[in-house]
Amino acid sequence: MDNVKLADIDALNRNRQPPQEGENLFTDLLWADPMAQKGRAPSPRGEGKTFGPDITDKFCQQNKITYILRAHQMCDKGFENNHTNKLFTVFSAPNYCDQMGNKGAICIVRRRSEDKEKEGGKAVDYLPEFIQYDASPHPKTQSMQYANPLLRFGM
């Protein structure tokens, strides 16, 4: 995944299932997870790879971006700040699989300062703001209680 540009990511066909084998950008983007050590390593989850802060720094520099927002990995607090404010993971499913006890979170990206845009034509910095929440109790109704009973017969 060296030298990947945002245009390469934008050009991907996302309306499909991930490939079952072989390395490619689509699979790497979907399954790659951050790690604390530098470099790359096989993922303990099986698919994809793990990548260190040096990989994140290089990607951000090459693409002239401040940080990366990603998802698809459970976080106890609903979000994690990885790689010293360069990579943030957001996970919106609280109490994942009804057993993890984690919080969920959403991310709102806000402008840091209106004034910075006016000062010397510099780019405006945007800050991620995370809102955490707990799981709601499940209703005490049976699954499919309100579904059409004919659905049981394949109609």
N, CA, C and O of each residue as an XYZ file, in Angstrom:
620
protein
N       0.814     -1.196      0.000
C       0.000      0.000      0.000
C       0.855      1.256      0.000
O       0.367      2.326      0.364
N       2.085      1.158     -0.388
C       2.921      2.350     -0.467
C       2.468      3.233     -1.618
O       1.989      2.755     -2.646
N       2.632      4.519     -1.420
C       2.333      5.521     -2.447
C       0.880      5.539     -2.898
O       0.596      5.907     -4.037
N      -0.035      5.152     -2.034
C      -1.464      5.207     -2.362
C      -1.930      6.649     -2.264
O      -1.652      7.338     -1.282
N      -2.630      7.092     -3.273
C      -3.178      8.447     -3.313
C      -4.678      8.394     -3.033
O      -5.329      7.371     -3.247
N      -5.209      9.509     -2.552
C      -6.656      9.585     -2.320
C      -7.430      9.316     -3.603
O      -8.526      8.756     -3.558
N      -6.878      9.705     -4.742
C      -7.543      9.447     -6.028
C      -7.663      7.944     -6.292
O      -8.645      7.499     -6.885
N      -6.669      7.159     -5.856
C      -6.732      5.694     -6.009
C      -7.892      5.122     -5.195
O      -8.614      4.236     -5.654
N      -8.054      5.637     -3.996
C      -9.141      5.181     -3.122
C     -10.485      5.608     -3.694
O     -11.438      4.829     -3.706
N     -10.558      6.838     -4.164
C     -11.801      7.357     -4.737
C     -12.228      6.565     -5.972
O     -13.422      6.430     -6.241
N     -11.266      6.046     -6.716
C     -11.568      5.316     -7.954
C     -12.040      3.880     -7.715
O     -12.501      3.226     -8.650
N     -11.935      3.380     -6.487
C     -12.342      1.996     -6.203
C     -13.843      1.797     -6.367
O     -14.638      2.658     -5.990
N     -14.220      0.660     -6.929
C     -15.623      0.255     -6.976
C     -15.962     -0.350     -5.616
O     -15.488     -1.435     -5.279
N     -16.781      0.352     -4.841
C     -17.125     -0.122     -3.495
C     -18.424     -0.926     -3.474
O     -18.763     -1.521     -2.451
N     -19.133     -0.951     -4.559
C     -20.428     -1.629     -4.622
C     -20.222     -3.095     -5.006
O     -20.675     -3.549     -6.057
N     -19.527     -3.823     -4.129
C     -19.222     -5.233     -4.393
C     -18.756     -5.899     -3.112
O     -18.484     -5.239     -2.109
N     -18.670     -7.202     -3.165
C     -18.131     -7.969     -2.047
C     -16.604     -7.893     -2.086
O     -16.022     -7.775     -3.165
N     -15.955     -7.957     -0.937
C     -14.486     -7.967     -0.950
C     -13.965     -9.228     -1.621
O     -14.589    -10.284     -1.518
N     -12.836     -9.133     -2.305
C     -12.263    -10.330     -2.932
C     -11.894    -11.368     -1.873
O     -11.510    -11.014     -0.758
N     -12.010    -12.627     -2.219
C     -11.732    -13.708     -1.274
C     -10.243    -13.992     -1.126
O      -9.813    -14.511     -0.096
N      -9.459    -13.663     -2.133
C      -8.030    -13.954     -2.045
C      -7.243    -12.898     -2.791
O      -7.785    -12.127     -3.584
N      -5.969    -12.885     -2.520
C      -5.092    -11.933     -3.186
C      -5.059    -10.596     -2.474
O      -6.034    -10.177     -1.852
N      -3.934     -9.947     -2.576
C      -3.792     -8.645     -1.940
C      -4.192     -7.554     -2.920
O      -3.795     -7.568     -4.085
N      -4.969     -6.629     -2.439
C      -5.277     -5.456     -3.241
C      -5.705     -4.324     -2.326
O      -5.928     -4.524     -1.132
N      -5.813     -3.157     -2.886
C      -6.132     -1.967     -2.112
C      -7.479     -2.089     -1.409
O      -7.612     -1.680     -0.255
N      -8.478     -2.644     -2.088
C      -9.816     -2.785     -1.515
C      -9.762     -3.582     -0.205
O     -10.302     -3.146      0.811
N      -9.119     -4.730     -0.233
C      -9.013     -5.588      0.950
C      -8.192     -4.915      2.046
O      -8.557     -4.963      3.220
N      -7.083     -4.290      1.659
C      -6.244     -3.620      2.657
C      -7.000     -2.508      3.365
O      -6.892     -2.370      4.583
N      -7.754     -1.722      2.631
C      -8.510     -0.636      3.251
C      -9.597     -1.168      4.178
O      -9.853     -0.587      5.233
N     -10.226     -2.251      3.797
C     -11.322     -2.802      4.591
C     -10.831     -3.443      5.890
O     -11.455     -3.266      6.937
N      -9.732     -4.178      5.835
C      -9.342     -5.013      6.966
C      -8.121     -4.543      7.739
O      -7.863     -5.073      8.820
N      -7.360     -3.583      7.249
C      -6.133     -3.166      7.945
C      -6.455     -2.504      9.281
O      -7.413     -1.739      9.390
N      -5.651     -2.803     10.289
C      -5.825     -2.249     11.635
C      -4.519     -1.613     12.102
O      -3.440     -2.059     11.713
N      -4.610     -0.569     12.938
C      -3.392      0.058     13.447
C      -2.721     -0.780     14.529
O      -3.363     -1.561     15.232
N      -1.407     -0.593     14.638
C      -0.632     -1.192     15.725
C       0.324     -0.124     16.256
O       0.577      0.875     15.582
N       0.850     -0.332     17.447
C       1.731      0.658     18.074
C       3.139      0.651     17.474
O       3.790      1.694     17.425
N       3.615     -0.505     17.019
C       4.965     -0.624     16.482
C       5.040     -0.069     15.060
O       4.032      0.009     14.357
N       6.244      0.313     14.651
C       6.451      0.784     13.280
C       6.360     -0.379     12.298
O       6.550     -1.539     12.663
N       6.066     -0.043     11.048
C       6.056     -1.026      9.974
C       4.704     -1.678      9.767
O       3.659     -1.135     10.123
N       4.762     -2.870      9.173
C       3.559     -3.653      8.887
C       3.740     -5.056      9.451
O       4.860     -5.525      9.656
N       2.610     -5.713      9.696
C       2.643     -7.095     10.191
C       1.333     -7.766      9.793
O       0.353     -7.083      9.498
N       1.307     -9.100      9.782
C       0.040     -9.793      9.528
C      -0.968     -9.443     10.621
O      -0.594     -9.202     11.769
N      -2.227     -9.417     10.258
C      -3.275     -9.086     11.222
C      -3.624    -10.297     12.077
O      -3.757    -11.404     11.555
N      -3.773    -10.102     13.385
C      -4.220    -11.218     14.231
C      -5.659    -11.625     13.932
O      -6.099    -12.697     14.348
N      -6.406    -10.763     13.204
C      -7.795    -11.098     12.855
C      -7.863    -12.006     11.627
O      -8.945    -12.468     11.263
N      -6.719    -12.267     10.982
C      -6.718    -13.171      9.837
C      -6.627    -12.454      8.511
O      -5.698    -12.704      7.743
N      -7.555    -11.579      8.222
C      -7.549    -10.832      6.969
C      -6.743     -9.556      7.133
O      -6.664     -9.003      8.230
N      -6.156     -9.094      6.064
C      -5.490     -7.800      6.067
C      -4.183     -7.791      6.833
O      -3.594     -8.830      7.131
N      -3.748     -6.567      7.143
C      -2.477     -6.352      7.826
C      -2.677     -5.360      8.953
O      -3.718     -4.711      9.058
N      -1.662     -5.256      9.794
C      -1.612     -4.166     10.759
C      -0.535     -3.199     10.283
O       0.393     -3.589      9.574
N      -0.666     -1.937     10.678
C       0.285     -0.921     10.216
C       0.610      0.028     11.364
O      -0.225      0.296     12.228
N       1.825      0.521     11.352
C       2.303      1.367     12.434
C       2.183      2.849     12.152
O       1.737      3.257     11.080
N       2.590      3.661     13.137
C       2.477      5.110     13.001
C       3.309      5.676     11.854
O       2.953      6.710     11.290
N       4.412      5.015     11.500
C       5.221      5.487     10.374
C       4.455      5.385      9.056
O       4.600      6.245      8.187
N       3.649      4.349      8.904
C       2.842      4.172      7.688
C       1.758      5.250      7.635
O       1.498      5.829      6.580
N       1.133      5.511      8.776
C       0.109      6.560      8.848
C       0.713      7.921      8.526
O       0.143      8.685      7.748
N       1.865      8.227      9.121
C       2.529      9.517      8.857
C       2.833      9.693      7.374
O       2.580     10.753      6.801
N       3.374      8.652      6.764
C       3.736      8.722      5.343
C       2.497      8.960      4.477
O       2.523      9.791      3.570
N       1.413      8.230      4.755
C       0.182      8.397      3.979
C      -0.358      9.821      4.122
O      -0.745     10.443      3.133
N      -0.382     10.328      5.342
C      -0.892     11.688      5.577
C      -0.030     12.727      4.865
O      -0.558     13.663      4.264
N       1.283     12.571      4.929
C       2.175     13.522      4.259
C       2.001     13.475      2.748
O       1.891     14.519      2.105
N       1.977     12.279      2.177
C       1.850     12.135      0.723
C       0.540     12.712      0.203
O       0.484     13.233     -0.910
N      -0.506     12.619      1.006
C      -1.825     13.065      0.560
C      -2.226     14.420      1.137
O      -3.347     14.886      0.931
N      -1.307     15.040      1.857
C      -1.528     16.379      2.419
C      -2.803     16.449      3.257
O      -3.628     17.350      3.104
N      -2.932     15.469      4.146
C      -4.068     15.443      5.070
C      -3.540     15.440      6.503
O      -2.402     15.042      6.751
N      -4.363     15.879      7.429
C      -3.956     16.004      8.824
C      -4.120     14.693      9.583
O      -3.270     14.330     10.396
N      -5.211     13.987      9.317
C      -5.478     12.736     10.022
C      -6.434     11.881      9.208
O      -6.980     12.316      8.194
N      -6.625     10.647      9.681
C      -7.494      9.667      9.027
C      -8.576      9.249     10.017
O      -8.284      8.983     11.183
N      -9.818      9.191      9.558
C     -10.922      8.610     10.331
C     -11.225      7.249      9.730
O     -11.378      7.120      8.515
N     -11.312      6.237     10.577
C     -11.593      4.882     10.106
C     -12.601      4.225     11.035
O     -12.912      4.751     12.103
N     -13.106      3.075     10.621
C     -14.078      2.337     11.427
C     -13.783      0.849     11.286
O     -12.698      0.459     10.855
N     -14.753      0.027     11.649
C     -14.710     -1.412     11.417
C     -13.817     -2.150     12.401
O     -13.328     -3.238     12.095
N     -13.593     -1.566     13.594
C     -12.841     -2.264     14.638
C     -13.424     -1.852     15.982
O     -13.534     -0.661     16.273
N     -13.797     -2.825     16.799
C     -14.433     -2.546     18.079
C     -13.489     -1.771     18.996
O     -12.303     -2.085     19.103
N     -14.042     -0.751     19.656
C     -13.292      0.067     20.621
C     -14.086      0.099     21.921
O     -15.301      0.298     21.896
N     -13.424     -0.093     23.045
C     -14.122     -0.090     24.337
C     -14.860      1.218     24.596
O     -15.983      1.205     25.099
N     -14.239      2.348     24.257
C     -14.848      3.661     24.498
C     -15.694      4.138     23.313
O     -16.265      5.227     23.366
N     -15.780      3.341     22.250
C     -16.506      3.754     21.053
C     -15.610      4.443     20.039
O     -15.965      4.553     18.866
N     -14.461      4.902     20.482
C     -13.470      5.495     19.580
C     -12.089      5.339     20.202
O     -11.959      5.134     21.409
N     -11.069      5.440     19.371
C      -9.685      5.408     19.845
C      -8.875      6.427     19.070
O      -9.101      6.651     17.881
N      -7.934      7.034     19.757
C      -6.977      7.937     19.141
C      -5.710      7.123     18.912
O      -4.961      6.849     19.850
N      -5.477      6.741     17.673
C      -4.310      5.940     17.325
C      -3.245      6.844     16.702
O      -3.562      7.861     16.086
N      -2.026      6.472     16.866
C      -0.905      7.135     16.194
C      -0.864      8.639     16.446
O      -0.683      9.428     15.519
N      -1.034      9.027     17.703
C      -0.874     10.403     18.173
C      -1.604     11.422     17.300
O      -0.982     12.245     16.628
N      -2.904     11.353     17.323
C      -3.785     12.311     16.629
C      -3.694     12.262     15.106
O      -4.132     13.197     14.436
N      -3.137     11.194     14.553
C      -3.073     11.053     13.095
C      -4.097     10.050     12.577
O      -4.412     10.037     11.387
N      -4.616      9.209     13.471
C      -5.538      8.153     13.063
C      -6.554      7.945     14.178
O      -6.185      7.716     15.330
N      -7.826      8.024     13.832
C      -8.896      7.830     14.806
C      -9.781      6.690     14.324
O     -10.157      6.635     13.153
N     -10.111      5.782     15.234
C     -11.031      4.686     14.944
C     -12.353      4.994     15.636
O     -12.376      5.334     16.819
N     -13.452      4.875     14.898
C     -14.795      5.121     15.432
C     -15.598      3.836     15.279
O     -15.592      3.218     14.214
N     -16.290      3.434     16.345
C     -17.109      2.217     16.309
C     -18.474      2.563     16.880
O     -18.588      2.902     18.058
N     -19.501      2.482     16.064
C     -20.815      2.999     16.458
C     -21.741      1.972     17.106
O     -22.835      2.332     17.541
N     -21.333      0.699     17.183
C     -22.209     -0.341     17.732
C     -21.913     -0.572     19.213
O     -20.936     -1.244     19.543
N     -22.747     -0.022     20.122
C     -22.509     -0.252     21.549
C     -22.865     -1.687     21.935
O     -23.738     -2.308     21.328
N     -22.182     -2.197     22.941
C     -22.384     -3.567     23.411
C     -22.404     -4.540     22.233
O     -23.362     -5.285     22.028
N     -21.329     -4.507     21.479
C     -21.185     -5.290     20.255
C     -21.552     -6.756     20.488
O     -21.081     -7.378     21.440
N     -22.380     -7.290     19.627
C     -22.868     -8.679     19.696
C     -23.546     -8.992     21.029
O     -23.553    -10.140     21.472
N     -24.116     -7.967     21.664
C     -24.814     -8.118     22.947
C     -23.940     -8.705     24.049
O     -24.458     -9.286     25.002
N     -22.615     -8.561     23.929
C     -21.771     -9.162     24.957
C     -20.482     -8.413     25.263
O     -19.812     -8.751     26.238
N     -20.105     -7.413     24.476
C     -18.797     -6.790     24.672
C     -18.791     -5.673     25.719
O     -17.734     -5.357     26.266
N     -19.941     -5.075     26.006
C     -20.005     -4.024     27.021
C     -19.339     -2.718     26.618
O     -19.116     -1.854     27.466
N     -19.018     -2.560     25.344
C     -18.358     -1.340     24.868
C     -19.359     -0.215     24.635
O     -20.555     -0.453     24.469
N     -18.861      0.988     24.627
C     -19.673      2.141     24.241
C     -19.668      2.245     22.723
O     -18.796      1.686     22.059
N     -20.635      2.955     22.182
C     -20.631      3.324     20.777
C     -20.247      4.788     20.683
O     -20.298      5.510     21.678
N     -19.862      5.230     19.497
C     -19.518      6.641     19.320
C     -19.799      7.067     17.888
O     -19.816      6.251     16.966
N     -20.018      8.356     17.729
C     -20.065      8.978     16.410
C     -19.024     10.090     16.416
O     -18.591     10.546     17.474
N     -18.637     10.509     15.243
C     -17.642     11.572     15.120
C     -18.249     12.736     14.347
O     -18.843     12.557     13.284
N     -18.088     13.918     14.899
C     -18.484     15.147     14.218
C     -17.202     15.930     13.969
O     -16.421     16.164     14.892
N     -16.991     16.329     12.735
C     -15.792     17.090     12.398
C     -16.175     18.563     12.353
O     -17.040     18.972     11.577
N     -15.518     19.349     13.194
C     -15.828     20.778     13.303
C     -14.611     21.610     12.915
O     -13.466     21.177     13.044
N     -14.892     22.797     12.445
C     -13.848     23.750     12.127
C     -13.170     24.200     13.412
O     -13.847     24.539     14.383
N     -11.872     24.207     13.429
C     -11.133     24.640     14.617
C     -11.217     26.150     14.772
O     -11.478     26.650     15.866
N     -10.998     26.878     13.686
C     -10.976     28.326     13.786
C     -11.326     28.952     12.451
O     -10.745     28.609     11.421
N     -12.259     29.855     12.473
C     -12.602     30.602     11.263
C     -11.451     31.532     10.887
O     -11.212     31.783      9.705
N     -10.739     32.043     11.892
C      -9.688     33.026     11.651
C      -8.511     32.446     10.884
O      -7.879     33.158     10.104
N      -8.206     31.187     11.084
C      -7.044     30.593     10.436
C      -7.171     30.645      8.918
O      -6.175     30.775      8.206
N      -8.405     30.544      8.429
C      -8.633     30.582      6.988
C      -8.239     31.948      6.426
O      -7.774     32.043      5.291
N      -8.421     32.979      7.202
C      -8.135     34.336      6.749
C      -6.656     34.683      6.879
O      -6.171     35.580      6.189
N      -5.938     33.991      7.748
C      -4.540     34.306      8.020
C      -3.621     33.669      6.987
O      -3.359     32.467      7.036
N      -3.143     34.465      6.068
C      -2.152     33.994      5.106
C      -2.632     32.909      4.176
O      -1.807     32.225      3.570
N      -3.931     32.720      4.034
C      -4.460     31.711      3.125
C      -4.180     30.282      3.555
O      -4.272     29.368      2.736
N      -3.840     30.067      4.819
C      -3.563     28.711      5.296
C      -4.849     27.890      5.325
O      -5.951     28.426      5.445
N      -4.676     26.586      5.211
C      -5.836     25.694      5.260
C      -6.462     25.726      6.648
O      -5.772     25.880      7.656
N      -7.753     25.580      6.680
C      -8.472     25.526      7.949
C      -8.273     24.144      8.557
O      -8.382     23.131      7.866
N      -7.985     24.111      9.839
C      -7.870     22.838     10.543
C      -9.247     22.412     11.023
O     -10.040     23.236     11.478
N      -9.520     21.135     10.919
C     -10.774     20.577     11.392
C     -10.473     19.584     12.495
O      -9.560     18.767     12.371
N     -11.232     19.650     13.564
C     -11.030     18.761     14.701
C     -12.141     17.724     14.791
O     -13.315     18.064     14.650
N     -11.782     16.456     15.026
C     -12.821     15.459     15.263
C     -13.334     15.573     16.697
O     -12.554     15.702     17.642
N     -14.633     15.525     16.838
C     -15.264     15.539     18.163
C     -16.071     14.252     18.281
O     -16.856     13.926     17.390
N     -15.882     13.525     19.366
C     -16.524     12.224     19.520
C     -17.634     12.298     20.558
O     -17.456     12.859     21.639
N     -18.766     11.729     20.217
C     -19.904     11.647     21.125
C     -20.126     10.169     21.421
O     -20.369      9.371     20.515
N     -20.039      9.815     22.701
C     -20.175      8.424     23.126
C     -21.591      8.149     23.625
O     -22.298      9.051     24.076
N     -21.980      6.894     23.533
C     -23.282      6.484     24.052
C     -23.239      5.010     24.433
O     -22.404      4.244     23.951
N     -24.161      4.639     25.309
C     -24.293      3.250     25.750
C     -25.384      2.559     24.943
O     -26.173      3.206     24.255
N     -25.413      1.259     25.037
C     -26.456      0.478     24.373
C     -27.792      0.706     25.067
O     -27.846      0.937     26.274
N     -28.853      0.640     24.300
C     -30.207      0.700     24.856
C     -30.664     -0.721     25.140
O     -30.246     -1.653     24.453
N     -31.520     -0.899     26.145
C     -32.035     -2.247     26.392
C     -32.885     -2.720     25.212
O     -33.548     -1.925     24.545
N     -32.851     -3.997     24.978
C     -33.671     -4.566     23.910
C     -35.135     -4.588     24.340
O     -35.427     -4.796     25.518
N     -36.052     -4.376     23.407
C     -37.472     -4.500     23.763
C     -37.794     -5.943     24.137
O     -37.110     -6.868     23.698
N     -38.812     -6.132     24.930
C     -39.167     -7.471     25.399
C     -40.155     -8.151     24.448
O     -41.032     -8.896     24.887
N     -40.013     -7.896     23.164
C     -40.868     -8.554     22.174
C     -40.058     -9.635     21.475
O     -38.837     -9.537     21.355
N     -40.750    -10.655     21.021
C     -40.082    -11.721     20.299
C     -39.623    -11.213     18.942
O     -40.234    -10.323     18.350
N     -38.555    -11.789     18.476
C     -38.055    -11.460     17.152
C     -39.136    -11.751     16.115
O     -39.801    -12.785     16.178
N     -39.307    -10.854     15.180
C     -40.272    -10.992     14.072
C     -41.726    -10.985     14.548
O     -42.601    -11.423     13.800
N     -42.017    -10.514     15.743
C     -43.374    -10.521     16.285
C     -44.352     -9.778     15.374
O     -45.503    -10.189     15.228
N     -43.899     -8.706     14.775
C     -44.800     -7.893     13.957
C     -44.686     -8.190     12.470
O     -45.295     -7.498     11.654
N     -43.921     -9.198     12.108
C     -43.748     -9.547     10.699
C     -44.987    -10.265     10.172
O     -45.772    -10.827     10.936
N     -45.137    -10.236      8.898
C     -46.232    -10.924      8.225
C     -46.079    -12.432      8.458
O     -45.029    -12.985      8.129
N     -47.092    -13.118      9.014
C     -46.966    -14.553      9.293
C     -46.772    -15.391      8.034
O     -46.266    -16.510      8.114
N     -47.162    -14.874      6.882
C     -46.977    -15.630      5.642
C     -45.505    -15.737      5.256
O     -45.138    -16.590      4.448
N     -44.655    -14.876      5.829
C     -43.224    -14.941      5.525
C     -42.619    -16.268      5.963
O     -41.619    -16.706      5.394
N     -43.209    -16.913      6.965
C     -42.703    -18.208      7.431
C     -42.840    -19.283      6.364
O     -42.134    -20.291      6.394
N     -43.737    -19.067      5.434
C     -43.995    -20.061      4.394
C     -43.329    -19.688      3.078
O     -43.611    -20.290      2.042
N     -42.434    -18.684      3.118
C     -41.707    -18.306      1.912
C     -42.520    -17.498      0.931
O     -42.201    -17.468     -0.257
N     -43.577    -16.835      1.407
C     -44.416    -16.056      0.491
C     -44.058    -14.605      0.545
O     -44.659    -13.794     -0.159
